[in-house]
Amino acid sequence: MLIHYCVIAFKNIWKYKVSASISILGLAFALVCFVPILYWMDHETTYDSFYKDSESIYRVYSVEKQSGKVNKGASKGIENSLREQVPAIEASTTLMLSTENCRTQATPYIQMNMLYTDSTFLEVFPQSFVCGEMNHPLQIVNNMILSERTAVRLFGDAEKAIGQPIHTLMRASLPPYIVTAVVKDPSPHTNLPFDAIINHNMIQHFSQLPPEAQWSFFVMDLYVKLHPSSDPKAFANQLKELPERIGVNKEIELRTLPIREIRHHLNEDTPFTLNFIGLFVVSGALLLFAALFNFLNSYMDLFRQRVREWRLRTVNGATRKQLIEQMSVELGCSVLASLLVALIFIVQVKPLFARWLEIDLEMGRFLFLFAGVGIGTFLILQCAGLVFFGQFSHTATTSLVPKETVKPLLLRRMAVTLQLMISILFIVASLVVMEQMRFVNQKDLGFDPKGLIQLSGFVDVSGKIESTLMQELSALPQVKSFTDTNFKPQHHVDPMAIFTNVEWEGKPLDTKVDFHLYGTDHRFGETFDLKMLMGRWWTEGNELSVVL
């Protein structure tokens, strides 16, 4: 009987092909818009969720009580105090992320994304080992773990990388790093990307600072892993007043953030905020609901046009149950056809979507979300349709005179009114999104970015490479101006560029001002086309000149 109903369904789709095509393609288009947006939201809110027990991993940071200023960093001293004072912590680690220029015997230069830490890192963030020492790979200083991609790039094979030295180019006198293990490449879906993990003496150096400095000079990221039975809210409350309770720094309070929320709460360089993405999700949901109403209304009209057919089936012995089953199967076949069309389109637009957002789309997760939305769409339409199917079957089995009752007209008008309201909300939401995009694209950066190119990727301690590069740039007719600076456009301020011990004539004794200092040369203002409010730019040869 099911096959018979399916045959009838596809015959009627072909018979009413214009109306059916509009309904199927309209619903498919809404799904094509909504599923990628939903994946985007899911992607942005699940960073580092692949780590074991990720729901128990938290980032610890501080906030100044008076100003509310957020300091994302921490210190080894804070970590040690937490381990002593808070029994809910199962494991903890401090780390620093930075790029470093290195070399091997076969490769004279390579820039690597370094994760500076110590042996505690693997207790919080376990890795999948490929080869090498798996128990204690970061036991001593300068032990290094390479990602599989980096090991193959430098040594041709992961096994060959074990025991190999990698020299830093920061200073020739520094000892080499020794590769002790190779791990699987980190997922792009992480806040902790790395080419190498190093037990670095820099971590020990900062750990040896005086206790008062440990609670005021924050340069490392602190992560803690709670015991499974611990209460995160109780842990956060216990942490909040810990500095004042132990008498180390009464001006700050410690806060926690789940690892999945770090990207959009502590990383200001994300191109889109969660609120921005949420507007897209709401807009997509409104579009989908409008398409569902259109789809359902269209098929209800088709079923009304076939009232004579339902009565003929009743005359020939069909029961209300059979009529309802046939209507449900016909509606379900159309929904499945729409889902199939949407799936084909989604697979086609997936590369475009990934390129637009600059993210890697995991096909399995993508299809899982599509399946969830598809099942939800199917069930919503079937449940809503049953109300109308019951009404149609009742009319077909109890009355031989076709008539339009007040109730169906009322329901149809309510559906049209609701669809109109949803359409208006969708238009308003779309306008809000467009306005936000216009603001982002036209935001005043303080300089004109058009034509500016940033050259980075190396640290030249000797200055020979930079001087040669600047000579070559000055000889190019296409280059109007260039500057040598450590400034780079970003939303957050580099903590290493913040100075508070700045003195000037007439400075009040109780005044503490943060100065964000960037080293540059005399061509900086010309290159960025900055407008001087007062004073003048320094000229070549001036030393220790400062522009505020």
VEXDREN-2710 file (C-alpha; in Angstrom, 1 decimal):
% VEXDREN-2710
k/r/px/py/pz
1/MET/0.0/0.0/0.0
2/LEU/2.9/2.4/0.8
3/ILE/4.3/1.9/-2.7
4/HIS/0.9/2.5/-4.2
5/TYR/0.6/5.8/-2.3
6/CYS/4.1/6.8/-3.4
7/VAL/3.2/6.2/-7.0
8/ILE/0.1/8.3/-6.7
9/ALA/2.2/11.0/-4.9
10/PHE/4.7/11.3/-7.8
11/LYS/1.9/11.2/-10.4
12/ASN/0.3/14.2/-8.6
13/ILE/3.6/16.0/-8.4
14/TRP/3.9/15.7/-12.2
15/LYS/0.2/16.6/-12.7
16/TYR/0.5/19.8/-10.6
17/LYS/4.2/20.3/-11.5
18/VAL/4.2/24.1/-11.5
19/SER/2.7/24.5/-8.0
20/ALA/4.7/21.5/-6.7
21/SER/7.9/22.7/-8.1
22/ILE/7.5/26.1/-6.5
23/SER/6.8/24.5/-3.1
24/ILE/9.7/22.0/-3.4
25/LEU/12.3/24.5/-4.6
26/GLY/11.1/27.2/-2.1
27/LEU/11.6/24.8/0.8
28/ALA/14.9/23.6/-0.7
29/PHE/16.2/27.1/-1.0
30/ALA/15.4/27.9/2.6
31/LEU/17.2/24.8/3.8
32/VAL/20.3/25.7/1.6
33/CYS/20.4/29.1/3.4
34/PHE/19.7/27.8/6.9
35/VAL/21.9/24.7/7.2
36/PRO/25.2/26.4/6.4
37/ILE/24.4/29.3/8.7
38/LEU/23.6/26.8/11.5
39/TYR/26.9/25.0/10.8
40/TRP/28.7/28.3/11.1
41/MET/27.2/29.0/14.5
42/ASP/28.0/25.4/15.6
43/HIS/31.6/25.8/14.3
44/GLU/32.2/29.1/16.2
45/THR/30.8/27.7/19.5
46/THR/32.6/24.4/19.6
47/TYR/36.3/25.3/19.4
48/ASP/38.6/22.8/21.1
49/SER/35.7/20.5/21.9
50/PHE/37.6/17.6/20.4
51/TYR/39.9/17.4/23.5
52/LYS/39.0/14.8/26.0
53/ASP/36.9/16.2/28.9
54/SER/36.8/19.6/27.1
55/GLU/33.7/20.5/29.1
56/SER/35.9/20.5/32.3
57/ILE/38.7/22.7/30.8
58/TYR/38.6/26.4/31.7
59/ARG/40.7/29.5/30.9
60/VAL/41.6/31.6/33.9
61/TYR/42.0/35.4/33.4
62/SER/41.7/38.5/35.5
63/VAL/39.6/41.7/35.6
64/GLU/40.5/45.0/37.3
65/LYS/37.8/45.7/39.8
66/GLN/37.6/49.5/39.4
67/SER/38.1/49.9/35.6
68/GLY/36.6/46.5/34.5
69/LYS/39.7/46.1/32.2
70/VAL/40.2/42.5/31.1
71/ASN/43.7/41.0/31.3
72/LYS/43.7/37.7/29.4
73/GLY/47.1/36.7/30.7
74/ALA/48.1/34.9/33.9
75/SER/51.3/33.6/35.5
76/LYS/52.9/30.5/37.0
77/GLY/52.5/32.0/40.4
78/ILE/48.7/32.3/39.9
79/GLU/48.7/28.6/38.8
80/ASN/50.6/27.5/41.8
81/SER/48.3/29.4/44.2
82/LEU/45.2/27.9/42.5
83/ARG/46.6/24.4/42.9
84/GLU/47.2/25.0/46.6
85/GLN/44.0/26.8/47.4
86/VAL/41.4/25.1/45.1
87/PRO/41.1/21.3/45.5
88/ALA/38.6/21.2/42.5
89/ILE/41.5/21.5/40.0
90/GLU/42.6/18.2/38.6
91/ALA/45.3/19.6/36.3
92/SER/46.6/22.9/35.1
93/THR/49.1/24.4/32.7
94/THR/50.5/27.7/31.6
95/LEU/51.6/28.4/28.0
96/MET/52.6/31.0/25.5
97/LEU/51.9/31.1/21.8
98/SER/54.3/32.8/19.4
99/THR/56.1/32.4/16.1
100/GLU/59.9/31.7/16.1
101/ASN/62.4/31.4/13.3
102/CYS/64.5/28.2/13.3
103/ARG/66.8/26.1/11.2
104/THR/67.9/22.6/10.8
105/GLN/70.9/21.1/9.1
106/ALA/69.0/20.8/5.8
107/THR/66.7/23.8/6.1
108/PRO/68.3/27.1/6.7
109/TYR/65.2/29.0/7.6
110/ILE/61.7/28.0/8.8
111/GLN/59.1/30.0/10.7
112/MET/57.2/27.8/13.2
113/ASN/54.2/28.4/15.4
114/MET/55.6/27.6/18.8
115/LEU/53.6/26.6/21.9
116/TYR/55.9/27.3/24.9
117/THR/54.9/25.4/28.0
118/ASP/56.2/22.6/30.3
119/SER/55.3/19.0/31.0
120/THR/51.9/19.9/32.5
121/PHE/50.5/20.8/29.1
122/LEU/49.8/17.2/28.2
123/GLU/47.8/16.6/31.4
124/VAL/45.3/19.2/30.3
125/PHE/45.5/18.8/26.5
126/PRO/46.4/15.2/25.6
127/GLN/47.7/14.6/22.1
128/SER/47.6/11.7/19.7
129/PHE/51.2/10.4/19.3
130/VAL/52.6/9.2/16.1
131/CYS/56.0/8.1/17.3
132/GLY/58.7/8.9/19.9
133/GLU/58.5/9.2/23.6
134/MET/54.9/9.0/24.6
135/ASN/55.1/9.0/28.4
136/HIS/57.3/12.0/29.2
137/PRO/58.1/13.8/26.0
138/LEU/58.6/17.2/27.7
139/GLN/60.5/16.0/30.7
140/ILE/63.4/18.4/30.5
141/VAL/64.0/21.9/29.1
142/ASN/64.3/22.2/25.3
143/ASN/62.5/19.0/24.7
144/MET/60.3/19.5/21.7
145/ILE/57.2/17.8/20.2
146/LEU/56.6/18.3/16.5
147/SER/53.3/18.1/14.6
148/GLU/53.3/15.4/12.0
149/ARG/53.1/17.9/9.1
150/THR/56.1/19.9/10.4
151/ALA/58.1/16.7/11.0
152/VAL/57.5/15.5/7.5
153/ARG/58.3/19.0/6.1
154/LEU/61.6/19.2/7.9
155/PHE/62.9/15.6/7.9
156/GLY/60.8/13.8/5.3
157/ASP/59.4/11.3/7.7
158/ALA/58.0/11.4/11.3
159/GLU/60.3/8.6/12.5
160/LYS/63.4/10.4/11.2
161/ALA/62.6/13.5/13.2
162/ILE/63.1/11.8/16.6
163/GLY/66.3/12.9/18.2
164/GLN/67.0/15.6/15.6
165/PRO/68.1/19.1/16.8
166/ILE/66.3/22.3/15.7
167/HIS/68.2/25.5/16.2
168/THR/66.6/28.8/17.0
169/LEU/67.6/32.0/15.1
170/MET/66.9/34.3/18.1
171/ARG/70.5/33.9/19.3
172/ALA/73.3/31.7/18.0
173/SER/74.5/30.9/21.5
174/LEU/71.2/29.3/22.5
175/PRO/71.2/25.5/22.7
176/PRO/69.1/23.6/20.1
177/TYR/65.7/22.0/20.7
178/ILE/65.7/18.2/20.6
179/VAL/62.7/16.5/19.0
180/THR/61.4/13.8/21.4
181/ALA/58.0/12.9/19.8
182/VAL/55.7/13.6/16.9
183/VAL/51.9/14.0/17.4
184/LYS/49.0/14.3/15.0
185/ASP/48.5/17.7/13.4
186/PRO/46.3/20.0/15.6
187/SER/42.8/20.6/14.3
188/PRO/42.2/23.9/12.6
189/HIS/39.2/24.2/14.9
190/THR/41.4/25.2/17.9
191/ASN/42.5/28.2/19.9
192/LEU/45.9/26.5/20.4
193/PRO/47.5/26.0/16.9
194/PHE/51.0/24.8/16.9
195/ASP/53.8/23.4/14.8
196/ALA/55.8/22.5/17.9
197/ILE/55.3/22.2/21.6
198/ILE/58.4/23.1/23.7
199/ASN/59.4/22.8/27.3
200/HIS/61.0/26.2/27.2
201/ASN/63.2/27.9/29.8
202/MET/61.3/31.1/29.3
203/ILE/58.4/29.5/31.3
204/GLN/60.9/28.7/34.2
205/HIS/62.3/32.3/34.0
206/PHE/58.8/33.9/34.5
207/SER/58.1/31.3/37.2
208/GLN/61.1/32.6/39.2
209/LEU/59.9/36.2/39.4
210/PRO/59.1/37.5/42.9
211/PRO/55.5/36.7/44.2
212/GLU/54.3/40.3/43.9
213/ALA/55.5/40.4/40.2
214/GLN/53.7/37.1/39.6
215/TRP/50.4/38.7/40.5
216/SER/50.8/41.8/38.4
217/PHE/52.9/40.8/35.3
218/PHE/50.7/38.5/33.3
219/VAL/52.2/37.2/30.1
220/MET/51.0/33.5/29.9
221/ASP/47.7/31.8/29.3
222/LEU/46.4/29.7/32.2
223/TYR/44.2/26.7/31.7
224/VAL/42.8/24.4/34.4
225/LYS/41.0/21.1/34.2
226/LEU/38.4/20.4/36.9
227/HIS/37.6/17.1/38.6
228/PRO/34.5/15.5/36.9
229/SER/32.5/15.9/40.2
230/SER/33.4/19.6/40.6
231/ASP/30.8/22.3/40.4
232/PRO/31.9/24.9/37.8
233/LYS/29.8/27.7/39.4
234/ALA/31.2/27.0/42.9
235/PHE/34.7/27.0/41.4
236/ALA/34.2/30.3/39.7
237/ASN/32.9/31.9/42.9
238/GLN/35.8/30.5/44.9
239/LEU/38.2/31.9/42.3
240/LYS/36.7/35.4/42.1
241/GLU/38.0/36.8/45.4
242/LEU/41.0/34.5/45.8
243/PRO/43.6/37.3/45.2
244/GLU/42.1/39.5/47.9
245/ARG/41.6/36.5/50.3
246/ILE/45.3/35.5/50.1
247/GLY/46.4/39.1/50.2
248/VAL/48.4/39.3/46.9
249/ASN/46.5/41.7/44.7
250/LYS/43.3/43.3/46.0
251/GLU/42.8/45.3/42.7
252/ILE/41.9/42.3/40.6
253/GLU/39.5/39.4/40.6
254/LEU/40.0/36.1/38.8
255/ARG/37.4/34.7/36.4
256/THR/36.9/31.6/34.4
257/LEU/35.7/30.9/30.9
258/PRO/34.9/27.5/29.3
259/ILE/37.4/26.6/26.6
260/ARG/34.6/26.6/23.9
261/GLU/33.8/30.2/24.6
262/ILE/37.3/31.6/24.5
263/ARG/37.3/32.4/20.8
264/HIS/34.4/34.9/21.1
265/HIS/35.0/36.3/24.6
266/LEU/38.8/36.7/24.8
267/ASN/39.9/36.8/21.2
268/GLU/39.1/40.3/19.8
269/ASP/40.5/39.4/16.3
270/THR/37.6/37.2/15.3
271/PRO/36.1/38.6/12.1
272/PHE/32.5/38.1/13.2
273/THR/30.9/38.4/16.7
274/LEU/28.4/35.8/18.0
275/ASN/25.7/38.4/17.9
276/PHE/26.4/39.0/14.2
277/ILE/26.3/35.2/13.5
278/GLY/23.1/35.0/15.7
279/LEU/21.4/37.5/13.4
280/PHE/22.1/35.3/10.4
281/VAL/20.8/32.2/12.3
282/VAL/17.6/34.1/13.2
283/SER/17.2/35.3/9.7
284/GLY/17.7/31.8/8.3
285/ALA/15.2/30.4/10.8
286/LEU/12.6/33.0/9.8
287/LEU/13.2/32.2/6.1
288/LEU/12.8/28.5/6.8
289/PHE/9.5/29.0/8.8
290/ALA/8.2/31.2/6.0
291/ALA/9.1/28.5/3.5
292/LEU/7.3/25.9/5.7
293/PHE/4.1/27.9/5.7
294/ASN/4.3/28.4/2.0
295/PHE/4.9/24.7/1.5
296/LEU/2.1/23.6/3.7
297/ASN/-0.4/26.2/2.4
298/SER/0.4/25.2/-1.2
299/TYR/-0.2/21.5/-0.5
300/MET/-3.4/22.2/1.5
301/ASP/-4.7/24.1/-1.6
302/LEU/-3.8/21.2/-3.8
303/PHE/-5.6/18.8/-1.5
304/ARG/-8.7/21.1/-1.5
305/GLN/-8.7/21.0/-5.3
306/ARG/-8.8/17.2/-5.2
307/VAL/-11.9/17.0/-2.9
308/ARG/-13.8/15.2/-5.7
309/GLU/-11.0/12.6/-5.8
310/TRP/-11.3/12.1/-2.0
311/ARG/-15.0/11.6/-2.2
312/LEU/-14.7/9.1/-5.0
313/ARG/-12.3/7.1/-2.9
314/THR/-14.7/7.2/-0.1
315/VAL/-17.5/6.0/-2.3
316/ASN/-15.3/3.1/-3.3
317/GLY/-14.7/2.0/0.3
318/ALA/-11.8/4.1/1.5
319/THR/-11.8/4.9/5.2
320/ARG/-10.7/8.1/6.9
321/LYS/-7.6/6.4/8.1
322/GLN/-6.6/5.4/4.5
323/LEU/-7.3/9.0/3.2
324/ILE/-5.1/10.4/6.0
325/GLU/-2.3/7.9/5.2
326/GLN/-2.4/8.8/1.5
327/MET/-2.2/12.5/2.2
328/SER/0.6/12.0/4.7
329/VAL/2.6/9.9/2.2
330/GLU/2.0/12.4/-0.6
331/LEU/3.2/15.3/1.6
332/GLY/6.1/13.2/2.9
333/CYS/7.3/12.4/-0.7
334/SER/7.3/16.1/-1.6
335/VAL/9.3/16.9/1.6
336/LEU/11.8/14.2/0.7
337/ALA/12.1/15.5/-2.8
338/SER/12.8/19.0/-1.4
339/LEU/15.4/17.6/1.0
340/LEU/17.1/15.8/-1.9
341/VAL/17.3/18.9/-4.0
342/ALA/18.6/20.9/-0.9
343/LEU/21.3/18.3/-0.3
344/ILE/22.5/18.5/-3.8
345/PHE/22.7/22.3/-3.7
346/ILE/24.3/22.3/-0.2
347/VAL/27.1/19.9/-1.4
348/GLN/27.6/22.3/-4.4
349/VAL/27.8/25.5/-2.3
350/LYS/29.9/24.0/0.5
351/PRO/33.3/25.0/-1.1
352/LEU/32.0/28.5/-1.7
353/PHE/30.8/28.8/1.9
354/ALA/34.1/27.5/3.2
355/ARG/36.1/30.0/1.1
356/TRP/33.9/32.9/2.1
357/LEU/34.3/32.2/5.9
358/GLU/37.8/30.8/5.6
359/ILE/37.0/27.7/7.7
360/ASP/37.4/24.0/7.0
361/LEU/34.0/22.4/6.7
362/GLU/33.8/18.9/8.1
363/MET/31.5/17.0/5.7
364/GLY/30.4/14.5/8.4
365/ARG/29.3/17.2/10.8
366/PHE/27.7/19.2/7.9
367/LEU/25.6/16.2/6.9
368/PHE/24.7/15.5/10.5
369/LEU/23.3/19.0/10.9
370/PHE/21.5/18.7/7.6
371/ALA/20.0/15.4/8.7
372/GLY/18.8/16.9/12.0
373/VAL/17.2/19.9/10.3
374/GLY/15.7/17.6/7.6
375/ILE/14.1/15.3/10.1
376/GLY/12.8/18.3/12.1
377/THR/11.3/19.8/8.9
378/PHE/9.7/16.5/8.0
379/LEU/8.1/16.0/11.4
380/ILE/6.9/19.6/11.7
381/LEU/5.2/19.4/8.3
382/GLN/3.7/16.0/9.1
383/CYS/2.4/17.1/12.5
384/ALA/0.9/20.3/11.1
385/GLY/-0.5/18.4/8.1
386/LEU/-2.3/15.9/10.3
387/VAL/-4.7/18.6/11.5
388/PHE/-5.7/19.4/8.0
389/PHE/-5.8/15.8/6.9
390/GLY/-8.3/15.0/9.6
391/GLN/-10.5/17.9/8.5
392/PHE/-10.3/16.9/4.8
393/SER/-11.1/13.2/5.5
394/HIS/-14.0/14.2/7.7
395/THR/-15.4/16.4/4.9
396/ALA/-14.9/13.7/2.3
397/THR/-16.7/11.0/4.4
398/THR/-19.6/13.0/5.9
399/SER/-20.8/15.3/3.2
400/LEU/-21.3/14.9/-0.5
401/VAL/-21.9/18.6/-1.1
402/PRO/-18.7/20.6/-1.3
403/LYS/-18.8/23.7/0.9
404/GLU/-16.3/26.1/2.3
405/THR/-16.7/26.3/6.1
406/VAL/-15.6/29.3/8.2
407/LYS/-13.0/27.4/10.1
408/PRO/-10.8/26.5/7.1
409/LEU/-11.0/30.1/5.9
410/LEU/-10.0/31.3/9.3
411/LEU/-7.0/28.9/9.5
412/ARG/-5.9/29.9/6.0
413/ARG/-6.1/33.6/6.9
414/MET/-4.2/33.0/10.1
415/ALA/-1.5/31.2/8.2
416/VAL/-1.2/34.0/5.6
417/THR/-1.1/36.6/8.4
418/LEU/1.6/34.7/10.3
419/GLN/3.6/34.2/7.1
420/LEU/3.4/38.0/6.5
421/MET/4.6/38.7/10.0
422/ILE/7.5/36.3/9.6
423/SER/8.4/37.9/6.2
424/ILE/8.5/41.4/7.8
425/LEU/10.7/40.1/10.7
426/PHE/13.0/38.5/8.1
427/ILE/13.3/41.8/6.2
428/VAL/14.0/43.7/9.4
429/ALA/16.6/41.2/10.5
430/SER/18.2/41.3/7.0
431/LEU/18.4/45.1/7.1
432/VAL/20.1/44.9/10.6
433/VAL/22.7/42.4/9.2
434/MET/23.3/44.6/6.2
435/GLU/23.7/47.7/8.4
436/GLN/26.2/45.8/10.6
437/MET/28.2/44.6/7.6
438/ARG/28.2/48.2/6.2
439/PHE/29.5/49.4/9.6
440/VAL/32.3/46.8/9.6
441/ASN/33.3/47.5/6.1
442/GLN/33.3/51.3/6.5
443/LYS/34.7/51.5/10.1
444/ASP/37.3/54.2/10.6
445/LEU/40.6/52.5/11.3
446/GLY/42.5/55.7/11.8
447/PHE/44.4/55.2/8.5
448/ASP/43.6/54.3/4.9
449/PRO/44.3/50.6/4.4
450/LYS/44.1/50.8/0.7
451/GLY/47.4/49.9/-0.9
452/LEU/49.1/48.9/2.4
453/ILE/50.9/45.6/2.4
454/GLN/52.4/44.1/5.6
455/LEU/55.6/42.1/5.2
456/SER/56.1/39.8/8.2
457/GLY/57.3/36.3/9.0
458/PHE/60.9/36.7/10.1
459/VAL/62.8/38.0/13.1
460/ASP/66.1/39.6/12.0
461/VAL/68.2/40.2/15.1
462/SER/71.3/41.2/13.1
463/GLY/69.4/43.7/11.0
464/LYS/71.1/42.6/7.8
465/ILE/68.0/41.1/6.2
466/GLU/65.8/44.1/6.9
467/SER/68.4/46.6/5.7
468/THR/68.8/44.7/2.4
469/LEU/65.0/44.3/2.0
470/MET/64.5/48.1/2.6
471/GLN/67.1/48.9/0.0
472/GLU/65.3/46.7/-2.5
473/LEU/61.9/48.2/-1.7
474/SER/63.2/51.8/-2.1
475/ALA/64.4/50.9/-5.6
476/LEU/60.9/49.7/-6.7
477/PRO/58.9/52.5/-8.5
478/GLN/55.6/50.9/-7.4
479/VAL/56.5/51.5/-3.7
480/LYS/55.5/55.0/-2.6
481/SER/56.6/54.7/1.0
482/PHE/57.5/52.0/3.6
483/THR/58.2/51.9/7.2
484/ASP/60.0/49.5/9.6
485/THR/57.8/49.0/12.7
486/ASN/56.5/46.4/15.1
487/PHE/53.0/47.8/14.8
488/LYS/50.3/45.6/13.2
489/PRO/46.6/46.3/12.9
490/GLN/44.7/44.2/15.4
491/HIS/41.8/44.6/17.8
492/HIS/43.7/43.9/21.0
493/VAL/46.9/45.4/22.4
494/ASP/50.0/43.4/22.7
495/PRO/50.7/43.1/26.4
496/MET/54.4/43.3/25.7
497/ALA/53.8/46.8/24.3
498/ILE/52.2/48.2/27.4
499/PHE/54.3/50.4/29.7
500/THR/53.1/52.0/32.9
501/ASN/56.4/53.4/34.3
502/VAL/56.4/56.5/32.1
503/GLU/57.3/59.8/33.7
504/TRP/56.7/63.4/32.6
505/GLU/57.0/66.8/34.1
506/GLY/54.0/67.6/36.4
507/LYS/52.8/64.0/36.6
508/PRO/50.6/63.5/39.7
509/LEU/52.1/60.9/42.1
510/ASP/48.9/58.7/42.2
511/THR/48.5/58.7/38.4
512/LYS/49.0/55.4/36.6
513/VAL/48.6/55.5/32.8
514/ASP/49.0/52.6/30.4
515/PHE/51.1/53.6/27.3
516/HIS/50.9/51.4/24.3
517/LEU/54.4/51.8/22.7
518/TYR/55.4/50.6/19.2
519/GLY/58.8/51.0/17.8
520/THR/58.9/52.6/14.3
521/ASP/60.9/54.9/12.1
522/HIS/60.5/58.4/10.6
523/ARG/58.5/57.1/7.7
524/PHE/55.6/55.7/9.8
525/GLY/53.3/58.8/9.6
526/GLU/53.9/59.1/5.8
527/THR/53.3/55.4/5.1
528/PHE/50.0/55.3/7.1
529/ASP/49.0/58.8/6.0
530/LEU/48.4/59.9/9.6
531/LYS/47.2/63.4/10.4
532/MET/49.2/65.3/13.0
533/LEU/47.0/67.2/15.4
534/MET/49.9/69.0/17.1
535/GLY/53.6/69.1/16.8
536/ARG/55.5/67.4/14.0
537/TRP/56.9/64.0/12.9
538/TRP/60.5/63.4/13.7
539/THR/63.0/63.2/10.9
540/GLU/65.6/60.6/10.1
541/GLY/68.4/60.5/12.7
542/ASN/66.3/61.7/15.6
543/GLU/66.6/59.4/18.6
544/LEU/64.1/58.5/21.3
545/SER/61.3/60.6/19.7
546/VAL/57.8/59.9/20.9
547/VAL/54.5/60.7/19.2
548/LEU/51.3/60.5/21.3
END
